[in-house]
Amino acid sequence: MCRWIAYRGDTIPLEQYVTAPAHSLVVQSLKALESTASTNGDGFGMGWYGEHAEPGLYREVRPAWSDENLRYLCRHILGAGGDKDPVGATTRVLATLTDMVTTSGMKEPLRFTAALANGRDLYAFRYSANDNANTLYYREAGGNVVVVSEPLDDDRAHWTPVPSGHALIATAGKPVVLERFLPEQRVAAE
């Protein structure tokens, strides 16, 4: 499973989350603690909002630990940080996918964690059908919000798990809200 992070808040160097922490995303790509696979070497990407309306993008097919440029890019790229109804749009897509994996007696697993951002607001989702959901956590401090697939440090007291079947809504200038986004019967037991 992919390890990822989403951030909304004051402008900061991306290295604060991608490369610097003891359990950074680069470290997690080599040794994830809460993933279905401990190593994730299938490539990586980054997106960020800066001075332009569209996000900046960086994609690489090699693993994060083998890209020498990543550490330097994260030191210099500053992150700040859809649809008119991103929760509703995501709910509709997941309802359709859930129907696809549960029809005709099939019980195929569907695990979904994702984040959407528009440069101002951040939405993150944790969901599963016919399986346990992949992990998702957040930390909120001083109007800043960071969402991660796995905590970036050992200080678990400051990381809040997002329950399965919930959307995290981090609207600029407001506290984080967790909202159930699919009916109970669609969510696999944890």
JOJOTA-V193558 format. One record per backbone hydrogen bond with DSSP energy under -0.5 kcal/mol. CO is the residue of the C=O (numbers start at 1). NH is the residue of the N-H. Records with the same first field share a line. If there is no record, write none. Layout:
BEGIN
CO->NH  NH
END
This chain:
BEGIN
4->149
6->147
8->145
9->81
12->79
13->16
14->17  18
15->19  20
17->25
18->26
21->24
24->28
25->29
26->30
27->30  31
29->40
34->135
38->32
44->60
46->58
48->56
49->80
56->48
58->46
60->44
63->66
64->67
66->68
67->70  71
68->72
69->73
70->74
71->75
72->76
73->76  77
74->15
77->14
79->12
83->86
85->89
86->90
87->91
88->92
89->93
90->94
91->95
92->96
93->97
94->98
95->99
96->100
97->101
98->102
99->102  103
101->108
102->105
103->106
110->129
112->127
114->125
116->123
121->118
122->170
123->116
124->168
125->114
126->165  166
127->112
128->188
129->110
136->162
137->148
138->160
139->146
141->144
144->141
145->8
146->139
147->6
148->137
152->23
154->156
155->158
156->159
159->161
160->138
161->163
163->166
165->181  182
166->126
167->169  179
168->124  170
169->171  177
170->122
171->174
177->169  179
179->167
183->186
184->187
END
